Structure formats: structure tokens, C-alpha cells
Amino acid sequence: MSFPSISVVVCTRNRAAHLQKCIASLLSQSLKPKEIIVVDDASEEKDFVNAMNSVSINCKNTIKDASIIYLRNKKRQGVTKSRNLGIAVSSGEVVAFVDDDGYAHRHWLRNLAKHYRSKSVGGAGGPVVESKRAAGINRKWKGRITPEGDISHNYRIKYAKDARLMKPSPVKFLMGGNMSFRRDALIRLHGFDTRFKGNAYREETDICLRVSKKGKIIFEPRAIAYHNTAKDGGTRDISTMAHFLYWYFRNTTILFLRHFDFFDAIRKTYFQSKKFISSVIAGDLRINRAYLIKEGANKHIAAIVKGAVSGFFKSKGRLKKLDYEKPEDMKMLTVSAKDSRLQFAESRNIIQHMKLFIRCHFNGA
């Protein structure tokens, strides 16, 4: 039974402890990834390799020739440019994405890979078990955008066993912390749209809607990922409620104007703005991140309006290339298992090769 080769991209910033668990879960996959690409979005941590060395897992199968490519951005670029950098470096037939504050079930990649045997499939993903955010199970629908602009799905579950109640099916979009696509499709589409900035909301919905025009997107309940929702760090710019709301409406408006006709997009934006402003006035605005700092109703309403207006003007234009920045550093780490402890080693020859790779591959990027 043959499977496509898979590159796994993990974008991270200031989350070394979470990242250790994430990498450990990828190295213990029943279907080994061709490579694990870590894109460090200018973390403050200095000793990434030392942090990786502390990873310790029990492996049923001996790890052989597993490789990790580590790239570090010169300055913060955000999740979309970081994802695009990972795509540019990847060599697998499929590129999969998981969050740095999450980790994957042992059979995650195997359950994703099986769907790529069909040439009609352009992407696949699965549910996310949430430990610190609201989650439930609804078997009636999987991913929808209503006429009023509500974007919702039932991909977040509380327990892994809840996935048994779901069935594989074609969908319009997936969750950013559990998704994969054919690399050639990502390249043809110029990757993730870097206009989705700040909290980068809707970047995954956008790429899925674009890929779905080229091939089917499959939701696979047994391809399970887990998410811890870290309060600090990460490649998404989230701090205060007003900041969150501004980027939420800016990015959502861009999504509507890109994928729906003009009047339908404006209608959706109007209904969403009205809904959120009413919730702010009533004092019952509910965002699935309780730790966000709240500044008051007036600032929240202003953020919603400014975000929607900004999104209207930023939505114009089309992607022309895979947008990313040349990395500051790049290393290849070879992984070996010894006494259930993972050891990471780097070769000077490989490092020199990677430095040359950077100069040639990223020239003029």
C-alpha cells in the first residue's frame, strides 16, 4: 500500500515547551513524514536545538533517518508568510500543517495520506480535540458559510472518542491546526494569502476555498490533532479584544469580497458587523479566547467598524507569487532514537550546504 510523501510544517514563536510535544508526536507517526519543517517566527528563545534535545518519547518503532529542517525568520512575519516559507522549502508531494501548541495522534498522517490515492483530492484534514476552548459535537453539518456570513463548523471536539460519531465527507474548508494539501496545488495557487494579517483569521478558510476549486477537500474524522491553546507566544498577533476584533473583521471582509460577488459580500459583512456590535452593546460578546484584555464597548465597536472598512480596501488584487521572506537561519537536524530518548545531531557539511541553499534558493526573495 503506497502513500504520498508528506512534509509537515510547524510555524512557531516563543513556545519551546509546546513545540517539544508537537515534534515528538510527529516523529512517532505510524506513517513517517518525509521531513518536519519548523518555521521559527523570530522567537526570543536562543537555544532551539537544546530544547529539541530534551524531547523524550517512547517509540514502538525505531526512528531511522528522520529529518527536521529548522528555519528562523529575521523578524516577525506572521503565520501566512511563515507557512509559505515552509511550502517553498518542502519536498513532499503533500504538505501538512499542525499548530505548535498542538500535537498529532499517532495515525494522523496515515489517515490523511490514504485520501491522496485519489487524484481528485486536493486537500484533507480532520477534527481537533480542544483542551482549553469550547467544543462539542454536531453531526448535522461540517463547515458552512451562511447567507448572513456566519462561518462555522463542527471540527472542534472535546474528546477523541467523539470522532467516532463523524463520517468522512467532502467539505469546503478545514481547521488551520489540522489540514494538508497537495504541494503542487499550493504552488499553483501561490500559497497562503499574506493579506490575512494580525490574528490571521480566515487564512485557512481562504486557502481551502481556493484549493476546493481545483480538487476535493476531504474531512477525515480519524485524522485527529490535539490543541492546547497557549495564551502566550505563537505566530498570530493576538493581545487585546479590540486588536482581535479589528483583525477579525478586516480578514473576514477580505474573505467575503474574494469568494462572493460584491453585493453578497457587503451583505455578509453588514450582518456580521451588526451582530457583533449588538453583542458588544448588550455586554454578551463571546469570543473563544477568555484571556483577551477588554478595553470597553466604544473601543470594541470602533475596532469592528475600522476592521471592516480596512478589509474592503485591502481586498483588491490577486496573488502573483508565493510570498515569503528569506530566512535568517536554516539547519537540518538528523534524529536518532537511543534508550527511548531522541538525540539531534547536525552535520557541518549539511549546514554549509544549507547556507548555500539559502543564498541560491532565496536570492531576491
C-alpha positions as CSV (number, residue, x, y, z in Angstrom):
1,M,0.0,0.0,0.0
2,S,1.8,3.2,-1.2
3,F,1.3,6.6,0.3
4,P,2.5,10.0,-1.0
5,S,5.5,11.6,0.7
6,I,4.5,14.2,3.3
7,S,6.2,17.3,4.6
8,V,4.9,18.6,7.9
9,V,5.1,22.4,8.5
10,V,5.0,23.7,12.1
11,C,5.1,27.5,12.5
12,T,6.2,28.6,15.9
13,R,7.2,31.5,18.1
14,N,8.2,31.5,21.8
15,R,6.6,28.1,22.5
16,A,9.6,25.8,23.0
17,A,7.8,23.6,25.7
18,H,4.7,23.1,23.5
19,L,6.9,22.6,20.4
20,Q,8.7,19.7,22.0
21,K,5.5,17.7,22.4
22,C,4.4,18.6,18.9
23,I,7.7,17.4,17.3
24,A,7.7,14.2,19.5
25,S,4.2,13.4,18.1
26,L,5.3,13.8,14.5
27,L,8.4,11.7,15.0
28,S,6.3,8.8,16.4
29,Q,3.8,8.7,13.5
30,S,2.9,5.3,12.1
31,L,3.5,6.8,8.7
32,K,6.8,8.7,8.9
33,P,6.9,12.2,7.4
34,K,9.5,12.8,4.7
35,E,10.6,15.8,6.7
36,I,9.4,18.1,9.5
37,I,9.9,21.8,8.7
38,V,9.9,24.1,11.7
39,V,9.5,27.8,10.8
40,D,10.5,29.9,13.8
41,D,8.9,33.4,13.5
42,A,11.7,35.2,15.3
43,S,11.4,33.6,18.7
44,E,13.1,35.0,21.7
45,E,14.5,31.6,22.7
46,K,18.2,31.3,21.7
47,D,18.8,27.6,22.2
48,F,16.2,25.8,20.0
49,V,18.4,22.7,19.4
50,N,18.9,22.3,23.2
51,A,15.1,22.5,23.6
52,M,14.7,19.8,21.0
53,N,17.3,17.6,22.6
54,S,15.1,17.5,25.8
55,V,12.3,15.8,23.9
56,S,11.8,12.3,25.2
57,I,9.2,9.8,23.9
58,N,8.7,6.1,23.9
59,C,8.7,4.8,20.4
60,K,7.4,1.4,19.3
61,N,9.4,1.6,16.1
62,T,13.0,2.7,15.8
63,I,13.3,6.1,14.2
64,K,15.6,6.0,11.1
65,D,16.7,8.9,9.0
66,A,14.1,11.2,10.3
67,S,14.9,14.8,9.4
68,I,14.0,18.2,10.7
69,I,14.6,21.4,8.8
70,Y,14.7,24.4,11.0
71,L,14.2,27.9,9.6
72,R,14.3,31.2,11.5
73,N,12.7,34.4,10.3
74,K,14.9,37.5,10.6
75,K,11.9,39.4,12.1
76,R,8.2,38.5,12.8
77,Q,6.4,37.7,9.5
78,G,3.2,36.2,10.8
79,V,1.7,32.8,10.2
80,T,0.9,33.2,6.4
81,K,4.4,34.2,5.3
82,S,5.8,31.5,7.7
83,R,3.6,28.8,6.1
84,N,4.6,30.0,2.6
85,L,8.3,29.7,3.6
86,G,7.6,26.1,4.7
87,I,5.9,25.3,1.4
88,A,8.8,26.8,-0.5
89,V,11.4,24.6,1.3
90,S,9.2,21.4,1.3
91,S,9.9,18.5,-1.0
92,G,7.0,16.2,-0.1
93,E,4.1,15.5,-2.5
94,V,1.8,16.7,0.3
95,V,2.3,19.5,2.8
96,A,0.5,19.1,6.2
97,F,0.1,21.7,8.9
98,V,-0.3,21.4,12.7
99,D,-0.1,24.1,15.4
100,D,2.9,24.5,17.6
101,D,0.7,24.4,20.7
102,G,-0.9,21.2,19.4
103,Y,0.2,17.6,18.6
104,A,-0.9,14.8,16.4
105,H,-2.4,11.4,17.0
106,R,-0.1,8.5,16.1
107,H,-2.1,7.7,12.9
108,W,-2.7,11.3,11.9
109,L,-0.6,11.3,8.7
110,R,-1.6,7.8,7.7
111,N,-5.3,8.7,7.8
112,L,-4.7,11.9,5.8
113,A,-2.4,10.2,3.3
114,K,-4.9,7.5,2.2
115,H,-7.2,10.1,0.6
116,Y,-4.5,11.3,-1.7
117,R,-4.6,8.0,-3.6
118,S,-7.5,9.6,-5.5
119,K,-6.2,12.2,-8.0
120,S,-9.4,14.2,-7.5
121,V,-8.5,15.1,-3.9
122,G,-6.6,18.3,-3.4
123,G,-6.7,18.5,0.4
124,A,-7.6,16.6,3.6
125,G,-7.9,17.3,7.3
126,G,-9.6,16.2,10.4
127,P,-11.0,17.2,13.8
128,V,-9.2,19.0,16.6
129,V,-9.5,17.9,20.2
130,E,-9.6,21.1,22.3
131,S,-8.4,21.2,25.9
132,K,-9.0,24.9,26.7
133,R,-11.7,26.1,24.3
134,A,-15.4,25.3,23.9
135,A,-16.0,22.2,21.8
136,G,-18.8,19.8,21.1
137,I,-20.3,17.5,18.5
138,N,-22.8,18.2,15.9
139,R,-23.4,15.5,13.3
140,K,-25.7,17.6,11.0
141,W,-23.1,19.8,9.2
142,K,-19.4,20.1,8.5
143,G,-18.3,23.6,7.6
144,R,-20.7,26.2,6.3
145,I,-20.9,29.9,5.4
146,T,-24.5,31.1,5.8
147,P,-26.1,33.9,3.7
148,E,-25.7,36.1,6.8
149,G,-21.9,35.4,6.9
150,D,-21.7,33.1,9.8
151,I,-18.7,30.8,9.3
152,S,-19.0,27.7,11.4
153,H,-18.0,24.1,11.6
154,N,-18.1,21.1,13.9
155,Y,-14.5,20.2,13.7
156,R,-13.7,21.0,17.3
157,I,-14.4,18.1,19.7
158,K,-13.9,17.7,23.4
159,Y,-12.8,14.1,23.3
160,A,-11.1,11.9,20.7
161,K,-13.9,9.3,21.0
162,D,-16.3,11.9,19.6
163,A,-14.7,11.5,16.2
164,R,-16.4,8.1,16.0
165,L,-19.7,9.9,15.6
166,M,-18.5,11.6,12.4
167,K,-18.0,10.3,8.9
168,P,-15.5,11.1,6.1
169,S,-17.0,13.6,3.7
170,P,-16.2,16.4,1.2
171,V,-16.1,19.8,2.8
172,K,-15.4,23.4,1.8
173,F,-12.8,24.2,4.4
174,L,-10.7,22.8,7.3
175,M,-9.1,24.0,10.5
176,G,-5.7,25.5,10.3
177,G,-4.3,23.2,13.0
178,N,-5.2,20.1,11.1
179,M,-5.0,20.4,7.3
180,S,-3.0,19.2,4.4
181,F,-2.8,19.9,0.6
182,R,-1.1,18.7,-2.5
183,R,2.1,20.7,-2.8
184,D,1.7,21.3,-6.5
185,A,-1.8,22.8,-5.8
186,L,-0.3,25.2,-3.2
187,I,2.4,26.3,-5.6
188,R,0.0,26.9,-8.5
189,L,-2.2,29.0,-6.1
190,H,0.8,31.0,-4.8
191,G,0.2,29.6,-1.3
192,F,-1.4,31.4,1.6
193,D,-2.6,35.0,1.1
194,T,-0.4,37.3,3.2
195,R,-3.1,39.9,3.3
196,F,-4.6,37.9,6.2
197,K,-2.5,39.6,8.9
198,G,-2.8,40.2,12.6
199,N,-4.7,37.2,14.1
200,A,-4.7,35.8,10.6
201,Y,-8.3,34.7,10.9
202,R,-9.7,33.2,7.7
203,E,-6.3,32.4,6.1
204,E,-7.1,28.7,6.3
205,T,-10.7,29.2,5.0
206,D,-9.3,31.2,2.1
207,I,-6.7,28.6,1.0
208,C,-9.3,25.8,1.4
209,L,-11.9,27.6,-0.8
210,R,-9.2,28.1,-3.4
211,V,-8.0,24.5,-3.4
212,S,-11.5,23.2,-3.5
213,K,-11.9,24.8,-6.9
214,K,-9.1,22.5,-8.1
215,G,-9.9,19.3,-6.2
216,K,-12.0,17.9,-3.4
217,I,-11.3,18.7,0.2
218,I,-11.9,15.7,2.5
219,F,-12.7,15.7,6.2
220,E,-11.3,12.5,7.8
221,P,-12.6,12.0,11.4
222,R,-9.8,9.6,12.2
223,A,-7.0,12.1,11.3
224,I,-7.0,13.6,14.8
225,A,-5.0,16.5,16.1
226,Y,-4.9,18.0,19.6
227,H,-4.8,21.7,20.6
228,N,-3.8,23.3,23.9
229,T,-4.5,27.0,23.0
230,A,-1.4,28.5,24.6
231,K,-2.0,32.0,26.0
232,D,1.4,33.3,25.1
233,G,3.6,33.1,22.0
234,G,2.5,31.9,18.6
235,T,2.7,33.4,15.1
236,R,-0.7,35.1,15.3
237,D,-0.8,38.7,16.7
238,I,-3.5,38.4,19.4
239,S,-3.4,40.7,22.5
240,T,-6.4,42.8,23.4
241,M,-10.1,42.3,22.4
242,A,-10.1,45.5,20.3
243,H,-7.0,44.3,18.5
244,F,-8.6,40.9,17.9
245,L,-11.8,42.4,16.6
246,Y,-10.1,44.7,14.2
247,W,-8.2,41.9,12.5
248,Y,-11.1,39.5,12.7
249,F,-13.3,41.9,10.7
250,R,-10.6,43.0,8.4
251,N,-9.7,39.5,7.4
252,T,-13.3,38.3,7.3
253,T,-14.3,41.2,5.0
254,I,-11.3,40.3,2.7
255,L,-12.5,36.7,2.6
256,F,-16.1,37.6,1.7
257,L,-15.0,40.0,-1.1
258,R,-12.7,37.5,-2.5
259,H,-15.1,34.5,-2.7
260,F,-18.5,36.0,-3.1
261,D,-20.0,38.6,-5.5
262,F,-19.7,42.2,-4.4
263,F,-23.2,42.7,-3.0
264,D,-23.4,39.4,-1.3
265,A,-20.0,40.1,0.4
266,I,-21.2,43.5,1.6
267,R,-24.4,42.0,2.9
268,K,-22.5,39.3,4.8
269,T,-20.1,42.0,6.3
270,Y,-23.1,44.2,7.3
271,F,-24.9,41.3,9.1
272,Q,-21.7,40.2,10.9
273,S,-20.9,43.8,12.0
274,K,-24.4,44.3,13.2
275,K,-24.4,41.1,15.1
276,F,-21.1,41.7,16.9
277,I,-21.9,45.4,17.7
278,S,-25.3,44.3,19.2
279,S,-23.4,41.8,21.3
280,V,-21.0,44.5,22.5
281,I,-23.8,46.9,23.4
282,A,-25.6,44.1,25.2
283,G,-22.4,43.1,27.1
284,D,-22.6,39.5,26.0
285,L,-19.9,39.3,23.3
286,R,-18.4,35.8,23.3
287,I,-15.0,35.2,21.8
288,N,-13.5,31.8,22.2
289,R,-10.5,33.3,24.0
290,A,-11.3,34.3,27.5
291,Y,-7.8,35.7,28.2
292,L,-8.1,38.6,25.8
293,I,-7.9,42.0,27.6
294,K,-11.1,44.0,27.2
295,E,-11.0,47.8,26.9
296,G,-14.6,48.9,26.8
297,A,-17.6,48.9,24.4
298,N,-16.6,52.1,22.4
299,K,-13.2,50.7,21.6
300,H,-14.6,47.4,20.6
301,I,-17.3,48.9,18.3
302,A,-14.7,51.2,16.7
303,A,-12.4,48.2,16.1
304,I,-15.2,46.3,14.3
305,V,-16.0,49.3,12.0
306,K,-12.4,50.1,11.3
307,G,-11.6,46.4,10.6
308,A,-14.5,46.1,8.1
309,V,-13.6,49.3,6.2
310,S,-9.9,48.3,6.1
311,G,-10.8,44.9,4.7
312,F,-12.8,46.5,2.0
313,F,-9.8,48.4,0.7
314,K,-7.3,45.6,1.2
315,S,-9.3,43.0,-0.7
316,K,-8.3,44.3,-4.1
317,G,-5.7,42.5,-6.3
318,R,-4.7,38.9,-6.8
319,L,-1.8,36.8,-5.7
320,K,1.1,36.7,-8.2
321,K,3.7,34.7,-6.3
322,L,4.4,32.6,-3.2
323,D,5.0,35.4,-0.7
324,Y,7.7,34.8,2.0
325,E,10.9,36.3,3.3
326,K,14.4,34.9,3.1
327,P,15.2,33.1,6.5
328,E,17.9,34.3,8.8
329,D,19.0,30.8,9.6
330,M,18.4,27.3,8.3
331,K,19.6,23.9,9.7
332,M,18.9,20.3,9.0
333,L,18.8,18.0,12.1
334,T,19.2,14.3,11.9
335,V,17.2,12.4,14.5
336,S,18.1,9.1,16.1
337,A,16.5,7.1,18.9
338,K,18.5,5.7,21.8
339,D,17.0,4.3,25.0
340,S,13.7,5.9,24.2
341,R,15.4,9.3,24.1
342,L,15.6,11.3,20.9
343,Q,19.0,12.8,20.0
344,F,19.5,15.5,17.5
345,A,22.7,16.0,15.6
346,E,23.8,18.4,12.9
347,S,26.4,17.9,10.3
348,R,28.8,20.7,9.3
349,N,28.6,19.6,5.7
350,I,24.8,19.8,5.8
351,I,25.0,23.3,7.5
352,Q,27.3,24.5,4.7
353,H,25.0,23.0,2.1
354,M,22.0,24.8,3.7
355,K,23.8,28.1,3.8
356,L,24.5,27.7,0.0
357,F,20.8,26.7,-0.4
358,I,19.7,29.9,1.3
359,R,21.9,32.1,-0.9
360,C,20.7,30.4,-4.1
361,H,17.1,29.4,-3.4
362,F,16.1,32.7,-1.7
363,N,18.0,35.0,-3.9
364,G,15.9,38.1,-4.5
365,A,13.0,36.7,-2.3
